[in-house]
Amino acid sequence: MLLRIFGNPMDFSLSVAHCPMARGSEGANWIQEGAKIENSYFGESMRSCGDIQDHLPPRAHLEPPAPRESRPVARPAEGHQH
């Protein structure tokens, strides 16, 4: 993400917001101005879905995300074929 490399180039703070339902309930983040959620993933019906994860003041750099727990890979049962 560019904000990790170059930092916030704006003269105002940016917010990192997160919607847990985006991308098939995998969740997704976006950058926005202000702390009021403006979720565009689901249109007007869910404009306020999500929460603020972080604030990024002018010239500050976004920290890398914490490592995610890996999910086990689903494997077909032995001998099962289609």
BELHURA-V269432 format. One record per residue. N is the residue number from 1. RES is the residue in one letter. OMEGA is omega in whole degrees, -180 to 180 (* if undefined). D_FIRST is the distance of its C-alpha to the first C-alpha in Angstrom with 2 decimals. Layout:
n=N res=RES omega=OMEGA d_first=D_FIRST
n=N res=RES omega=OMEGA d_first=D_FIRST
//
This chain:
n=1 res=M omega=-177 d_first=0.00
n=2 res=L omega=-179 d_first=3.79
n=3 res=L omega=175 d_first=5.55
n=4 res=R omega=-177 d_first=5.65
n=5 res=I omega=-172 d_first=7.05
n=6 res=F omega=-178 d_first=9.01
n=7 res=G omega=-180 d_first=9.63
n=8 res=N omega=-179 d_first=11.26
n=9 res=P omega=-175 d_first=13.41
n=10 res=M omega=176 d_first=15.67
n=11 res=D omega=180 d_first=19.08
n=12 res=F omega=180 d_first=18.62
n=13 res=S omega=173 d_first=16.68
n=14 res=L omega=178 d_first=13.96
n=15 res=S omega=173 d_first=14.08
n=16 res=V omega=-178 d_first=11.85
n=17 res=A omega=-178 d_first=14.23
n=18 res=H omega=173 d_first=15.00
n=19 res=C omega=-178 d_first=17.60
n=20 res=P omega=-177 d_first=19.31
n=21 res=M omega=-177 d_first=21.11
n=22 res=A omega=177 d_first=18.39
n=23 res=R omega=177 d_first=18.02
n=24 res=G omega=-179 d_first=21.49
n=25 res=S omega=172 d_first=21.32
n=26 res=E omega=-180 d_first=18.41
n=27 res=G omega=179 d_first=16.50
n=28 res=A omega=178 d_first=13.26
n=29 res=N omega=171 d_first=11.16
n=30 res=W omega=178 d_first=10.70
n=31 res=I omega=179 d_first=10.57
n=32 res=Q omega=173 d_first=14.11
n=33 res=E omega=177 d_first=16.72
n=34 res=G omega=-176 d_first=19.39
n=35 res=A omega=177 d_first=20.19
n=36 res=K omega=-177 d_first=22.10
n=37 res=I omega=177 d_first=20.35
n=38 res=E omega=-176 d_first=19.93
n=39 res=N omega=179 d_first=18.98
n=40 res=S omega=-178 d_first=19.07
n=41 res=Y omega=-175 d_first=18.90
n=42 res=F omega=178 d_first=22.68
n=43 res=G omega=-176 d_first=24.08
n=44 res=E omega=-175 d_first=26.66
n=45 res=S omega=-179 d_first=28.15
n=46 res=M omega=-176 d_first=25.33
n=47 res=R omega=-176 d_first=23.65
n=48 res=S omega=180 d_first=23.86
n=49 res=C omega=177 d_first=22.70
n=50 res=G omega=178 d_first=20.05
n=51 res=D omega=180 d_first=19.44
n=52 res=I omega=-179 d_first=17.38
n=53 res=Q omega=-174 d_first=15.46
n=54 res=D omega=174 d_first=14.48
n=55 res=H omega=-178 d_first=15.16
n=56 res=L omega=180 d_first=13.34
n=57 res=P omega=177 d_first=16.14
n=58 res=P omega=177 d_first=16.14
n=59 res=R omega=176 d_first=14.86
n=60 res=A omega=179 d_first=13.52
n=61 res=H omega=178 d_first=10.31
n=62 res=L omega=179 d_first=8.52
n=63 res=E omega=176 d_first=10.02
n=64 res=P omega=179 d_first=8.96
n=65 res=P omega=176 d_first=10.58
n=66 res=A omega=178 d_first=14.23
n=67 res=P omega=179 d_first=15.52
n=68 res=R omega=175 d_first=16.78
n=69 res=E omega=179 d_first=20.44
n=70 res=S omega=178 d_first=21.22
n=71 res=R omega=177 d_first=23.47
n=72 res=P omega=180 d_first=26.64
n=73 res=V omega=178 d_first=26.94
n=74 res=A omega=180 d_first=29.81
n=75 res=R omega=179 d_first=32.51
n=76 res=P omega=179 d_first=35.66
n=77 res=A omega=-180 d_first=38.88
n=78 res=E omega=179 d_first=40.93
n=79 res=G omega=-180 d_first=43.39
n=80 res=H omega=180 d_first=41.68
n=81 res=Q omega=176 d_first=41.42
n=82 res=H omega=* d_first=41.01
//
